[in-house]
Amino acid sequence: MAKHAENVCRWIRLARERNERDLWEGPKRGLWFDEEAAQRAVDFFPLMTLWEGKHAGQPFKPMKWAERDIIRPLFGWKRLPKGMTPKDALKIPLRDRHRPEIGIFRRFRTLYLAIPRKNTKTILGAGIGIYGLIADGEPGAQIYSAATKYDQARIMFDCARNLIESSEHLTTRAEVMQNSIFVEHWRSVFKPMGANYKKEDGKRPHYSLVDEYHEHPTRSLVEKLETGQASDQSLMGFFTTAGDNRHSPCFKEHQYAIHILEGRFKNDSYLAVIYSADEGDDWKDRRVWEKCNPGLGVSIPREIIEKQFAEAKQRPTMVNAFKRYRLNIWVNVASAWIKWECWKACAGKIDLEELKETPCYVGIDLSRTIDLTAMGVVWPGKHFGDGKWRVLTFQWVPEDRIPERVENDKVEYDVWHREGHLAATPGNVVDYDFVGAKLKELMGVLNVQGVGYDPYNATQFVNDMQGEGIENLVEVRQGAKTLSAPAKEFERCVLGGKLVHPDNPVLNWAVSNVVVTTDSNENIKPDKKKSTERIDPVAAIMTAWAVAYGMEGQQGSSIYESGEVSI
């Protein structure tokens, strides 16, 4: 009899595929799954004792999903010192592997767990904190449960207190007090920390366990904790349910976690676990409830969700709350325009030498000088036997702003710059002379038919280019009438596999950020204000595409009649 596929969301499937893939590919990167360490962590949790409800007095045995997706990966995966093999590591006693002179440290330094309410995320965080306090072998370990308010931080801390006080095994190993838990053997301590972070300078957290991160208005508390981490096995843990603010630090963290799972960003030290509904799921479908809530029927009585569902059906104002708290869906947040799987399938080779005679069009996005500036090149599909459009982008960023974007916004500008996908100009604003130099270079080697630009903030740049003898400059206003036809054709080409892009990580990231808006006439355009992050490379492509349409007569009449494109 065929085995039915497990009912899990896309993010969990990707997380598990990543784990399985790393079992085979990880050793090439110095990664090793220490089965003995993973099992030790699994065996530690039942030493804690539950204290309330029908399970009071029973050992704390995390559910299978928590063991599989969090505990075993978090404590089992290790990073080996250069030159050490797994066979070498196995010869070292488990208790000694993390010693500084040996240097076998945990792989994951960040855990992001996003899951609907009442799926035991807080008690799981408390258990992880207790492991760090008692069993991690870290002298002087400081463990903090952190939240925007001290009372919220106490929820996870009080879970830890109760798990220890109810346990015959652990009460002799830890001294439990009102506001702290102390372990004499390791001189380690577990405390709650509220958002009065200005008083918390000098802390050196070993584990920082941030509860309900969606409620944090800024990263201030997290930054205090991150900058204080000092040990080779420090852990930053985020435990949260979906929010409703796409400008919040939690939403940016959520997007970063998705980038990791989908393979856009590479970060071997980041463990992302997201239980939620998939895009297109029907919130009224009970199978969707099951895949979002691995604790359904155990930590969450089914009748509670049924009751809330019935209320949401009768009161539309409660639908968003049901989606957010029971399905872990970020509400009031627009969906991304282009599906990642479709975009990824269009990756291919772009060889400028092979394309130098083929007519092409350039688009320039000069919208900001303090962040990303981009140039796009497009080759219309009608010039190729396969009918596929080719697209290529170049990007610039101010060199002085790279560290800020990396630290605060988790944008991999440093990696992209190092790998040659992103150019840095000196200072804290983009120097447009670099953009002009690249344009002149392309004009010399490619068959450029037209160069499109957004007239906003481009007067001086255009004058400079005209002074250099570049005459085929085309003004492309960024309105829906101008950009709708190119945007719709771009979308059609991606979905139909009629586009080739060079798999540039900056462009990939920009595509994943794009949200489009639609006007009353069903015209669409990429919207920078509604998009989750920078989309400048896509804007540059759209500008080039608009010029191609106008100059080659492809659906171009409506563009010119609008008065928004001029030559």
C-alpha positions as CSV (number, residue, x, y, z in Angstrom):
1,M,0.0,0.0,0.0
2,A,1.4,3.4,-1.0
3,K,2.4,5.7,1.9
4,H,0.6,9.0,2.0
5,A,2.7,12.1,2.0
6,E,2.9,13.8,5.4
7,N,0.6,16.8,5.7
8,V,3.2,19.6,6.3
9,C,3.6,23.1,4.8
10,R,6.1,24.0,2.2
11,W,8.5,25.6,4.7
12,I,8.7,22.5,6.8
13,R,9.2,20.4,3.7
14,L,12.0,22.6,2.6
15,A,13.6,22.6,6.1
16,R,13.6,18.8,6.2
17,E,14.9,18.5,2.7
18,R,17.7,20.9,3.7
19,N,18.5,18.7,6.7
20,E,18.6,15.5,4.5
21,R,20.7,17.2,1.9
22,D,23.2,18.4,4.4
23,L,23.7,14.9,5.7
24,W,25.3,14.1,2.3
25,E,26.7,17.5,1.3
26,G,27.5,19.0,4.6
27,P,30.8,17.2,5.2
28,K,32.3,19.1,2.3
29,R,31.6,22.3,4.2
30,G,32.9,21.0,7.5
31,L,29.5,20.1,8.9
32,W,28.8,16.9,10.9
33,F,25.7,15.5,12.4
34,D,26.6,14.2,15.9
35,E,24.0,11.6,16.6
36,E,25.3,11.1,20.1
37,A,24.9,14.8,20.9
38,A,21.4,14.9,19.4
39,Q,20.2,11.9,21.4
40,R,21.7,13.4,24.6
41,A,19.5,16.5,24.1
42,V,16.4,14.4,23.3
43,D,17.0,12.4,26.5
44,F,17.5,15.5,28.6
45,F,14.1,16.9,28.1
46,P,12.2,14.2,30.0
47,L,14.3,15.0,33.1
48,M,12.0,18.1,33.3
49,T,8.5,17.6,34.7
50,L,5.3,19.2,33.6
51,W,3.3,21.0,36.3
52,E,-0.2,21.8,35.1
53,G,-3.3,20.4,33.6
54,K,-3.9,16.7,32.8
55,H,-0.2,16.1,32.2
56,A,1.0,17.5,35.5
57,G,3.7,15.3,37.1
58,Q,4.6,13.6,33.8
59,P,8.0,13.9,32.1
60,F,8.3,16.7,29.5
61,K,8.6,14.8,26.3
62,P,8.5,17.2,23.3
63,M,6.2,16.2,20.5
64,K,7.7,14.4,17.5
65,W,7.7,17.6,15.3
66,A,9.7,19.4,18.0
67,E,12.2,16.6,18.3
68,R,12.6,16.2,14.6
69,D,12.6,19.8,13.4
70,I,14.3,21.6,16.4
71,I,15.9,19.6,19.1
72,R,17.8,17.1,17.0
73,P,19.0,19.5,14.4
74,L,19.8,22.3,16.9
75,F,22.0,20.1,19.2
76,G,23.1,17.4,16.7
77,W,24.7,19.5,14.0
78,K,28.3,20.5,14.6
79,R,31.0,22.4,12.7
80,L,34.3,20.5,12.7
81,P,37.7,22.2,12.9
82,K,39.7,22.3,9.6
83,G,41.3,18.9,9.0
84,M,39.2,16.9,11.4
85,T,37.0,14.1,10.1
86,P,33.8,12.7,11.7
87,K,35.8,9.5,12.5
88,D,38.3,11.7,14.4
89,A,35.5,13.5,16.2
90,L,33.8,10.2,17.3
91,K,37.0,9.2,19.1
92,I,36.7,12.2,21.4
93,P,34.3,11.8,24.4
94,L,31.1,13.7,24.0
95,R,31.7,15.8,27.1
96,D,35.0,17.1,25.7
97,R,34.1,17.9,22.1
98,H,33.1,21.5,22.7
99,R,36.2,22.3,24.6
100,P,38.0,25.4,23.1
101,E,41.2,23.5,22.4
102,I,39.3,20.8,20.4
103,G,36.8,23.2,18.8
104,I,33.8,21.1,17.8
105,F,31.1,23.6,18.1
106,R,27.4,23.7,17.4
107,R,26.5,24.6,13.8
108,F,23.4,26.6,14.5
109,R,23.8,30.0,16.2
110,T,20.3,31.3,15.4
111,L,16.9,29.5,15.7
112,Y,13.8,31.0,14.1
113,L,10.6,29.2,15.2
114,A,7.4,30.6,13.8
115,I,4.3,28.6,14.7
116,P,0.6,29.2,15.6
117,R,-0.3,29.8,19.2
118,K,-0.5,27.0,21.8
119,N,1.8,24.7,19.9
120,T,4.2,24.6,23.0
121,K,6.7,27.1,21.5
122,T,7.2,28.9,24.9
123,I,7.7,25.8,27.0
124,L,10.0,24.4,24.3
125,G,12.0,27.6,24.5
126,A,12.1,27.2,28.3
127,G,13.4,23.7,27.9
128,I,16.1,24.8,25.5
129,G,17.1,27.4,28.0
130,I,17.3,24.8,30.8
131,Y,19.5,22.7,28.6
132,G,21.9,25.6,28.1
133,L,21.9,26.3,31.8
134,I,22.6,22.8,33.0
135,A,23.7,20.5,30.3
136,D,25.6,22.6,27.7
137,G,28.9,22.5,29.6
138,E,29.4,26.3,29.3
139,P,31.0,27.8,32.4
140,G,29.3,31.0,33.5
141,A,26.5,30.7,31.0
142,Q,24.0,33.5,31.1
143,I,20.6,32.5,29.7
144,Y,17.9,35.2,29.1
145,S,14.3,34.9,28.2
146,A,13.6,38.3,26.5
147,A,10.5,40.2,25.4
148,T,9.2,43.7,24.9
149,K,7.8,43.7,28.4
150,Y,9.2,42.2,31.5
151,D,5.9,40.4,32.3
152,Q,6.1,38.7,28.8
153,A,9.7,37.7,29.4
154,R,8.6,36.1,32.7
155,I,6.2,33.7,30.9
156,M,9.1,31.7,29.4
157,F,11.2,32.1,32.5
158,D,8.3,30.9,34.8
159,C,7.9,27.9,32.5
160,A,11.5,27.1,33.2
161,R,11.1,27.6,36.9
162,N,8.2,25.2,37.0
163,L,9.8,22.6,34.9
164,I,12.8,22.5,37.3
165,E,10.8,22.8,40.6
166,S,8.5,19.9,39.5
167,S,11.5,17.7,38.7
168,E,13.1,15.3,41.1
169,H,16.2,15.1,38.8
170,L,16.8,18.9,38.4
171,T,15.9,20.4,41.8
172,T,19.1,19.2,43.3
173,R,21.1,20.7,40.4
174,A,19.6,24.2,40.2
175,E,18.7,26.8,42.8
176,V,15.3,28.3,41.8
177,M,14.6,31.8,43.0
178,Q,11.9,34.3,42.3
179,N,13.7,36.2,39.5
180,S,16.5,33.8,38.6
181,I,17.7,30.2,38.4
182,F,21.3,29.5,39.4
183,V,23.5,26.4,38.8
184,E,26.4,26.4,41.2
185,H,28.4,23.7,39.3
186,W,28.7,25.9,36.2
187,R,28.1,29.3,37.8
188,S,25.4,29.7,35.2
189,V,22.2,31.8,35.6
190,F,18.8,32.0,33.8
191,K,16.9,35.4,34.0
192,P,14.0,37.2,32.3
193,M,14.8,40.4,30.5
194,G,12.3,43.1,29.5
195,A,12.8,45.9,27.0
196,N,14.6,48.1,29.5
197,Y,17.7,47.2,27.6
198,K,19.5,50.4,28.4
199,K,20.2,49.0,31.8
200,E,21.5,45.7,30.4
201,D,24.9,46.8,29.1
202,G,27.7,44.3,30.0
203,K,25.6,41.2,29.7
204,R,27.3,38.2,28.0
205,P,24.4,36.0,27.0
206,H,25.0,32.4,26.1
207,Y,21.4,31.8,25.1
208,S,19.1,34.7,24.2
209,L,15.5,33.4,23.9
210,V,13.3,36.1,22.4
211,D,9.6,35.4,22.9
212,E,6.8,36.7,20.7
213,Y,9.2,38.6,18.4
214,H,6.3,40.0,16.3
215,E,5.6,42.4,19.2
216,H,9.0,44.1,19.1
217,P,8.8,47.5,17.4
218,T,12.6,47.7,16.9
219,R,15.7,45.5,17.0
220,S,17.1,47.4,20.0
221,L,16.8,44.6,22.5
222,V,18.0,42.0,20.1
223,E,21.0,44.1,19.2
224,K,21.9,44.4,22.8
225,L,21.8,40.6,23.1
226,E,23.6,39.9,19.9
227,T,26.5,42.2,20.6
228,G,26.9,40.7,24.0
229,Q,27.3,37.1,22.8
230,A,30.8,35.9,23.2
231,S,31.0,32.1,23.4
232,D,31.6,29.8,20.4
233,Q,28.2,28.2,21.0
234,S,26.0,31.2,21.7
235,L,22.4,30.9,20.6
236,M,19.9,33.5,19.5
237,G,16.5,32.0,19.5
238,F,13.3,33.7,18.1
239,F,9.9,32.2,19.2
240,T,7.0,33.8,17.6
241,T,3.6,33.8,15.9
242,A,2.8,35.9,12.8
243,G,2.2,39.6,13.1
244,D,0.6,42.3,11.0
245,N,3.4,44.8,10.4
246,R,5.6,44.2,7.3
247,H,8.0,46.9,8.6
248,S,8.6,45.2,11.9
249,P,12.0,43.5,12.6
250,C,10.1,40.2,13.0
251,F,8.8,40.3,9.5
252,K,12.3,41.0,8.1
253,E,13.5,38.1,10.2
254,H,10.7,36.0,8.8
255,Q,11.6,36.9,5.2
256,Y,15.2,36.2,5.9
257,A,14.3,32.7,7.2
258,I,12.3,32.1,4.0
259,H,15.2,33.2,1.9
260,I,17.3,30.6,3.7
261,L,14.8,27.8,3.2
262,E,14.3,28.6,-0.5
263,G,18.1,28.8,-1.1
264,R,18.3,32.5,-2.0
265,F,20.6,33.1,0.9
266,K,23.2,30.7,2.3
267,N,23.7,30.6,6.0
268,D,24.8,27.3,7.6
269,S,24.4,28.7,11.1
270,Y,20.7,29.6,10.8
271,L,17.9,27.1,11.6
272,A,14.6,28.1,10.2
273,V,11.4,26.3,11.3
274,I,8.1,27.7,10.0
275,Y,4.7,26.1,10.5
276,S,2.0,27.9,8.6
277,A,-0.6,27.7,5.8
278,D,0.7,27.7,2.3
279,E,-0.1,30.4,-0.2
280,G,-3.5,29.7,-1.8
281,D,-4.7,27.5,1.1
282,D,-8.3,27.8,2.2
283,W,-8.5,28.9,5.8
284,K,-11.7,27.0,6.2
285,D,-10.1,23.6,5.3
286,R,-9.5,21.5,8.4
287,R,-6.5,19.8,6.7
288,V,-4.9,23.2,6.5
289,W,-5.4,23.6,10.3
290,E,-3.6,20.3,10.8
291,K,-0.5,21.1,8.8
292,C,-0.2,24.5,10.6
293,N,-0.7,23.1,14.1
294,P,1.4,20.0,14.8
295,G,0.1,20.1,18.4
296,L,-3.6,19.9,17.3
297,G,-5.4,17.4,19.5
298,V,-2.5,17.3,22.0
299,S,-1.6,20.8,23.2
300,I,-4.5,22.4,21.4
301,P,-8.0,20.8,21.8
302,R,-9.7,20.6,18.5
303,E,-12.9,22.0,19.9
304,I,-11.2,25.3,20.7
305,I,-10.2,25.9,17.1
306,E,-13.7,24.7,15.9
307,K,-15.3,27.3,18.2
308,Q,-13.0,30.1,17.0
309,F,-13.6,29.0,13.4
310,A,-17.4,29.2,13.9
311,E,-17.1,32.7,15.4
312,A,-14.9,33.8,12.5
313,K,-17.4,32.6,9.9
314,Q,-20.1,34.7,11.6
315,R,-18.0,37.7,12.3
316,P,-15.7,38.7,9.4
317,T,-13.7,41.0,11.7
318,M,-12.3,37.9,13.4
319,V,-11.1,36.2,10.2
320,N,-7.7,37.9,10.3
321,A,-7.2,36.9,13.9
322,F,-8.0,33.3,13.1
323,K,-5.5,33.3,10.1
324,R,-2.8,35.0,12.2
325,Y,-3.0,33.0,15.5
326,R,-4.3,29.6,14.2
327,L,-2.7,29.4,10.7
328,N,0.4,31.6,11.4
329,I,-0.3,33.9,8.4
330,W,1.0,37.4,8.3
331,V,-2.1,39.5,7.8
332,N,-2.3,42.9,6.0
333,V,0.9,41.9,4.1
334,A,0.7,41.7,0.3
335,S,1.9,38.5,-1.4
336,A,5.0,38.4,-3.5
337,W,4.4,38.9,-7.2
338,I,6.6,36.2,-8.7
339,K,6.6,32.6,-7.5
340,W,10.1,31.6,-6.5
341,E,9.9,28.1,-8.2
342,C,9.0,29.7,-11.5
343,W,11.8,32.3,-11.3
344,K,14.3,29.7,-10.2
345,A,13.4,27.5,-13.2
346,C,14.3,30.4,-15.6
347,A,18.0,30.5,-14.4
348,G,20.5,30.0,-17.2
349,K,23.6,31.3,-19.0
350,I,23.9,34.8,-20.2
351,D,27.0,35.3,-22.3
352,L,27.6,38.9,-23.4
353,E,30.0,37.7,-26.1
354,E,27.3,35.7,-27.8
355,L,24.8,38.5,-27.4
356,K,26.9,41.4,-28.5
357,E,25.2,41.7,-32.0
358,T,21.7,41.1,-30.8
359,P,19.5,44.3,-30.3
360,C,19.1,45.1,-26.6
361,Y,17.7,47.8,-24.4
362,V,19.0,49.3,-21.2
363,G,17.0,50.6,-18.2
364,I,18.5,52.6,-15.3
365,D,17.0,53.1,-11.9
366,L,18.5,56.1,-10.1
367,S,15.7,56.4,-7.5
368,R,18.0,56.6,-4.4
369,T,21.7,57.4,-3.7
370,I,21.8,56.0,-0.2
371,D,21.1,52.4,-1.1
372,L,20.7,50.3,-4.2
373,T,21.0,51.7,-7.7
374,A,20.5,49.4,-10.7
375,M,20.9,49.0,-14.4
376,G,19.0,46.4,-16.4
377,V,19.6,45.0,-19.9
378,V,16.9,43.1,-21.9
379,W,17.1,41.2,-25.2
380,P,13.6,40.6,-26.7
381,G,12.6,37.0,-27.2
382,K,11.8,37.5,-30.9
383,H,15.5,37.7,-31.7
384,F,16.1,34.1,-30.5
385,G,15.0,30.7,-31.8
386,D,13.6,29.7,-28.4
387,G,11.6,32.9,-28.1
388,K,13.0,33.6,-24.6
389,W,13.8,37.0,-23.4
390,R,17.3,37.5,-21.8
391,V,17.7,39.8,-18.9
392,L,20.8,41.0,-17.0
393,T,21.3,43.5,-14.2
394,F,24.2,45.4,-12.6
395,Q,23.9,46.9,-9.1
396,W,25.7,49.5,-7.0
397,V,25.6,50.3,-3.3
398,P,27.4,52.8,-1.1
399,E,30.4,51.1,0.5
400,D,29.9,52.8,3.9
401,R,26.3,51.5,4.2
402,I,27.1,47.8,3.7
403,P,27.7,47.0,7.4
404,E,24.5,48.7,8.5
405,R,22.4,46.8,6.0
406,V,24.0,43.5,6.9
407,E,23.6,43.9,10.6
408,N,20.2,45.6,10.9
409,D,18.3,44.2,7.9
410,K,20.0,40.9,7.2
411,V,20.7,41.8,3.6
412,E,23.8,40.0,2.3
413,Y,25.4,43.0,0.7
414,D,28.8,41.9,2.0
415,V,28.6,38.4,0.5
416,W,27.3,39.7,-2.8
417,H,30.0,42.4,-3.0
418,R,32.7,39.8,-2.1
419,E,31.4,37.4,-4.8
420,G,31.2,40.2,-7.5
421,H,27.5,40.4,-7.8
422,L,27.2,43.9,-6.3
423,A,29.6,46.8,-6.9
424,A,30.4,49.2,-4.0
425,T,31.1,52.9,-4.6
426,P,33.2,54.9,-2.1
427,G,31.4,56.9,0.6
428,N,27.9,56.7,1.9
429,V,26.0,57.6,-1.3
430,V,26.1,56.0,-4.7
431,D,28.5,57.7,-7.1
432,Y,26.6,57.9,-10.4
433,D,29.9,58.3,-12.3
434,F,30.3,54.5,-11.8
435,V,26.8,53.9,-13.4
436,G,27.7,56.2,-16.3
437,A,31.0,54.4,-16.8
438,K,29.2,51.0,-17.0
439,L,26.7,52.4,-19.4
440,K,29.4,53.7,-21.7
441,E,31.2,50.3,-21.5
442,L,28.0,48.5,-22.5
443,M,27.3,51.0,-25.4
444,G,30.8,50.0,-26.7
445,V,30.3,46.3,-26.7
446,L,26.5,45.7,-27.1
447,N,24.0,46.5,-29.8
448,V,22.1,49.0,-27.5
449,Q,19.0,50.4,-29.3
450,G,17.7,52.6,-26.4
451,V,18.4,53.6,-22.9
452,G,15.5,54.1,-20.6
453,Y,15.5,56.2,-17.4
454,D,13.1,57.4,-14.8
455,P,13.1,61.3,-15.1
456,Y,12.9,61.7,-11.4
457,N,16.3,62.7,-10.0
458,A,18.0,61.9,-13.3
459,T,18.5,65.4,-14.9
460,Q,22.2,65.7,-14.2
461,F,22.9,62.1,-15.1
462,V,21.1,62.5,-18.5
463,N,22.9,65.7,-19.2
464,D,26.3,64.0,-18.5
465,M,25.4,61.1,-20.7
466,Q,24.3,63.3,-23.6
467,G,27.6,65.2,-23.1
468,E,29.4,61.9,-23.6
469,G,27.6,61.4,-27.0
470,I,24.9,59.0,-25.9
471,E,21.8,60.1,-27.8
472,N,19.3,57.3,-27.7
473,L,18.0,58.1,-24.2
474,V,14.3,57.5,-23.5
475,E,12.3,59.0,-20.6
476,V,10.2,56.3,-18.9
477,R,7.8,57.6,-16.3
478,Q,7.1,55.0,-13.6
479,G,3.3,55.0,-13.9
480,A,1.0,52.1,-14.2
481,K,0.1,52.9,-17.9
482,T,3.8,52.8,-18.8
483,L,4.8,49.7,-16.8
484,S,1.7,47.5,-17.0
485,A,2.4,46.0,-20.4
486,P,6.1,45.2,-19.7
487,A,5.1,43.9,-16.2
488,K,2.4,41.6,-17.5
489,E,4.7,40.3,-20.3
490,F,7.5,39.8,-17.8
491,E,5.2,37.8,-15.5
492,R,3.9,35.8,-18.5
493,C,7.5,35.0,-19.6
494,V,8.5,33.9,-16.1
495,L,5.5,31.7,-15.6
496,G,5.8,30.2,-19.1
497,G,9.5,29.6,-18.9
498,K,10.1,32.2,-21.7
499,L,12.8,34.1,-19.9
500,V,16.5,33.5,-19.0
501,H,18.3,35.3,-16.1
502,P,21.8,34.6,-14.9
503,D,20.8,33.5,-11.3
504,N,22.3,36.7,-9.8
505,P,21.5,36.6,-6.1
506,V,20.9,40.4,-5.9
507,L,18.3,40.1,-8.7
508,N,16.9,37.0,-7.2
509,W,16.4,38.8,-3.9
510,A,14.8,41.8,-5.6
511,V,12.4,39.6,-7.5
512,S,11.3,38.0,-4.2
513,N,10.6,41.4,-2.7
514,V,8.3,42.7,-5.5
515,V,4.7,43.5,-4.7
516,V,2.5,44.9,-7.5
517,T,-0.4,47.3,-7.4
518,T,-3.4,47.3,-9.7
519,D,-5.4,50.4,-10.8
520,S,-9.0,50.7,-11.7
521,N,-8.2,49.8,-15.3
522,E,-6.4,46.6,-14.3
523,N,-3.0,48.1,-15.1
524,I,-0.2,46.7,-12.8
525,K,3.2,48.0,-11.8
526,P,5.8,47.0,-9.2
527,D,5.2,49.1,-6.1
528,K,8.3,50.2,-4.2
529,K,6.3,51.4,-1.2
530,K,4.4,48.1,-0.7
531,S,7.3,45.8,-1.6
532,T,9.1,44.2,1.4
533,E,12.6,45.4,0.4
534,R,14.6,46.9,-2.4
535,I,13.3,46.1,-5.9
536,D,15.6,48.4,-8.0
537,P,17.0,45.7,-10.3
538,V,13.5,44.7,-11.2
539,A,12.5,48.4,-11.8
540,A,15.5,48.7,-14.1
541,I,14.4,45.7,-16.1
542,M,10.9,47.1,-16.3
543,T,12.2,50.4,-17.6
544,A,14.3,48.6,-20.3
545,W,11.4,46.4,-21.2
546,A,9.1,49.5,-21.7
547,V,11.7,50.9,-24.1
548,A,11.9,47.6,-26.0
549,Y,8.1,47.6,-26.4
550,G,8.0,51.1,-27.6
551,M,10.9,50.9,-30.1
552,E,10.1,47.5,-31.5
553,G,6.3,48.0,-31.7
554,Q,5.3,45.3,-29.3
555,Q,2.1,46.5,-27.6
556,G,3.7,49.9,-27.7
557,S,0.8,52.1,-28.8
558,S,-0.8,52.4,-25.4
559,I,2.5,53.4,-23.9
560,Y,3.1,56.2,-26.2
561,E,-0.5,57.3,-26.2
562,S,-0.3,57.7,-22.4
563,G,2.4,60.3,-22.8
564,E,4.5,58.6,-20.2
565,V,7.3,57.5,-22.6
566,S,9.2,60.0,-24.8
567,I,12.2,59.9,-27.0
